[in-house]
């Protein structure tokens, strides 16, 4: 099924009654109930005709923070106190290009610019101009570290009153996101602009914008931006998943486009969510699964960690979160004496199932390697419930 058709199916499911999750800590409280606000304002053109950009909510891909624990880990929780931020210009360009491509847009002849940052208060930025089949299209990205509870950020993710609003459509969505759209006033069939602004509980302000021209002052190409609102939200999800809560990019998003050798999509996501203290000894995967063996450099003890795109049919769900996602976490004996098998199953209302398993052994059918696993159950739950799995395809 084409990517946009999948998104259309997803919004139909949402319309049938499923809520959309908030990014308030998934581990602590889950996702908040679906809330949505929408306002429209029609702008008059030079000829008197009114234009409106219809922003279709075509995605159930929601940004959230699934991380908890020590703030030095890739799967750690919201940072408090002083904030670290370190990302290079090259990493920002790679994140943007990889994200646009994963959002389902073919990128032809890309022209990229970027700037890094090592200051939490200074935004790192990237822009891409590419041939979308109709002409040049432009996408810009800005990322900086923030305290999510800062009241000054509220206005960035709040739609203004309809009267006097600069937007033809503005939607405030769960997950601390605002989607805004407008057509440049006074130009019938003119430049169409869409924006997504999101404040992540993992401590980032992510701002994305796209339009159907290369840059300010350029002639418009007369078509809607190929990166529609649903895909723009998907891109925001990818960007959030490309940064650890410790303030640095991970390899999931920042790898050089086209260079990643891992098979499928599950393995690189699993590796990006592992706590940084874990050292990967071996790895393998297909499109629907992936596994790593991590090793203790001092003792040589090994732990096998696997993710598959399915959940146990007989899972005894121990938790149902406000968005309807079910979670089951169990500990049981393995195949050999002393082997522990820990497993987390999740099932989301949109049909996404993720199962993460771990053994204190180099394979599920091996003798034990150490008395304890090298990963905690909370870290397994954080991996299994991470919203970045919604980018897997």
Protein Blocks (a to p, Z undefined) as FASTA:
>chain_A
ZZklmmmmmmmmmmnopacddfbdfklnopadddddddddddddfkopacddddddfbfc
dcddfbecjfkbfkbccdehjddddddfklmmmmmmmmmmmnopacehiacdddddfbfk
lccdddddddehjaccddddddddddfklmklmmmmcccdfehpabfbdcddehiiacdd
dddehiahiacddddddddfkopacdddddfbfbehiacehiacfbdfklmmmmmmmmmm
mpcfkopacfklmpcehkambgcjklmmmmmmpcfkbccfbdcddfkbccdddddfknop
acdddddddddfklccfbdcfkopacdddddddfbehiacdddddddfkopacddddddd
fbfkbccedjbdcbdfklmmmmmmpmklmmgZZ
